[in-house]
Amino acid sequence: MKKMTIAYIAHPIGGDVKNNIDKVIAICREINLNEPNVVPFVPYLSDLYALDDTIPEERERGIKNGLEVLDRNIVDEVRLYGDRISFGMRQECIRAFKNQIFVRPMTPETTKQLHNPEYL
């Protein structure tokens, strides 16, 4: 049996948090239904319910938690979704690169930003 890929789902959250949570859940559903060898992994999803993204200290804690997961090297790739690479996503990309985790842009916007040498 083929080893499944664990894909960390990175998506902008700030601003319209509720709508962005819905988008992340839809992405997970799409992967589960159409990519049988991929496990969508969103470790920060529970933090979005437990912490207040509008409070800087709580937002920082949520980002810190996600970075810790990337430091543990339990994911095979980081997938970038959304209309931009947000501050939190940028931190996730930097940590993934540091830990030699493949970063895969999934939208035209994230592809453009990821391949801009001035961005990261």
TAGIPE-V259633 format. One record per pair of residues at least 12 apart in sequence whose ideal C-beta (glycine too) atoms are under 10 Angstrom apart, sorted by sequence separation. I is the first residue (numbers start at 1). J is the second residue. D is the distance in whole Angstrom. If there is no record, write none. Layout:
I J D
I J D
This chain:
11 23 6
12 24 10
28 40 4
47 59 9
50 62 9
66 78 10
80 92 8
93 105 10
11 24 5
27 40 7
28 41 9
80 93 7
9 23 10
10 24 9
28 42 6
47 61 7
48 62 7
51 65 9
78 92 6
89 103 10
9 24 6
25 40 10
27 42 8
47 62 4
50 65 10
78 93 7
9 25 10
11 27 7
24 40 9
46 62 10
47 63 9
80 96 10
25 42 8
28 45 9
47 64 10
78 95 9
93 110 9
103 120 9
9 27 6
24 42 6
44 62 6
47 65 6
78 96 4
85 103 10
9 28 7
43 62 10
44 63 8
46 65 9
47 66 8
77 96 8
78 97 9
7 27 10
24 44 9
25 45 8
85 105 8
93 113 9
7 28 10
21 42 9
24 45 7
44 65 6
67 88 9
70 91 9
75 96 8
78 99 10
89 110 8
93 114 7
9 31 8
43 65 7
44 66 5
66 88 7
70 92 6
85 107 10
43 66 6
44 67 10
66 89 10
69 92 9
70 93 10
73 96 10
78 101 6
79 102 9
80 103 7
81 104 10
84 107 9
90 113 9
97 120 7
7 31 7
21 45 7
24 48 8
42 66 9
63 87 8
67 91 6
70 94 9
71 95 7
75 99 9
77 101 6
78 102 7
79 103 8
80 104 7
81 105 9
82 106 9
83 107 7
85 109 8
89 113 9
90 114 10
43 68 9
44 69 8
63 88 5
66 91 8
67 92 7
70 95 4
71 96 10
76 101 7
77 102 4
78 103 5
79 104 5
80 105 5
81 106 5
82 107 6
83 108 9
84 109 6
85 110 6
89 114 10
5 31 10
43 69 5
62 88 8
63 89 10
66 92 6
69 95 9
70 96 6
73 99 6
75 101 6
76 102 7
77 103 7
78 104 7
79 105 8
80 106 6
81 107 6
83 109 5
84 110 7
85 111 10
93 119 9
94 120 6
21 48 6
43 70 9
64 91 9
67 94 9
68 95 9
70 97 10
71 98 8
72 99 9
73 100 8
74 101 10
75 102 9
77 104 5
78 105 10
79 106 5
80 107 7
82 109 7
83 110 8
85 112 9
86 113 10
93 120 6
7 35 8
20 48 8
21 49 8
41 69 8
59 87 9
60 88 10
63 91 6
67 95 5
70 98 8
71 99 6
73 101 7
76 104 10
79 107 10
81 109 9
82 110 7
84 112 9
85 113 5
43 72 10
59 88 8
63 92 8
66 95 8
67 96 10
70 99 6
80 109 9
81 110 7
84 113 7
85 114 7
90 119 7
5 35 8
18 48 9
71 101 10
80 110 4
90 120 7
4 35 9
7 38 5
8 39 10
9 40 5
11 42 8
13 44 8
17 48 7
43 74 9
67 98 10
70 101 6
79 110 9
80 111 8
85 116 9
4 36 8
5 37 6
6 38 8
7 39 7
8 40 9
9 41 7
10 42 9
13 45 10
17 49 10
43 75 9
63 95 10
67 99 10
4 37 5
5 38 5
6 39 5
7 40 6
8 41 5
9 42 5
11 44 9
20 53 9
41 74 8
80 113 8
2 36 9
3 37 8
4 38 7
5 39 7
6 40 9
7 41 6
8 42 8
9 43 9
10 44 9
13 47 10
41 75 6
80 114 7
85 119 7
2 37 6
4 39 5
5 40 10
6 41 5
7 42 10
8 43 7
9 44 9
13 48 7
17 52 9
41 76 9
53 88 9
85 120 8
1 37 10
5 41 10
8 44 9
9 45 9
17 53 5
39 75 9
41 77 10
17 54 8
39 76 9
41 78 10
15 53 9
38 76 9
41 79 10
14 53 6
15 54 10
38 77 9
40 79 8
13 53 6
14 54 8
38 79 9
44 88 8
14 59 7
13 59 9
31 79 9
44 92 9
13 62 8
13 63 10
27 79 8
27 81 6
26 81 10
27 82 9
10 66 8
24 81 8
8 66 8
23 81 7
24 82 9
23 82 7
10 70 10
8 69 7
20 81 10
8 70 7
20 82 8
8 74 9
9 75 10
20 86 10
8 75 4
6 74 7
7 75 7
8 76 9
10 78 6
11 79 9
12 80 10
6 75 5
7 76 7
8 77 7
9 78 8
10 79 6
11 80 8
12 81 8
13 82 9
5 75 9
6 76 5
7 77 5
8 78 5
9 79 6
10 80 5
11 81 5
12 82 4
5 76 5
6 77 8
7 78 8
8 79 7
9 80 9
10 81 7
11 82 5
12 83 7
15 86 9
4 76 9
5 77 6
7 79 5
8 80 10
9 81 7
10 82 8
11 83 10
12 84 6
14 86 6
3 76 9
12 85 8
13 86 7
14 87 8
5 79 10
12 86 4
14 88 8
10 85 8
11 86 8
12 87 9
13 88 7
10 86 8
12 88 8
13 89 9
11 88 9
12 89 7
10 88 8
11 89 7
10 89 5
27 106 8
10 90 9
10 91 10
10 92 5
10 93 8
8 92 7
10 96 9
8 96 8
8 101 8
10 103 9
10 104 10
7 102 10
8 103 9
10 105 10
11 106 9
8 104 10
10 106 9
11 107 10
5 102 9
7 104 8
9 106 9
12 109 10
12 110 10
7 106 10
11 110 9
10 110 8
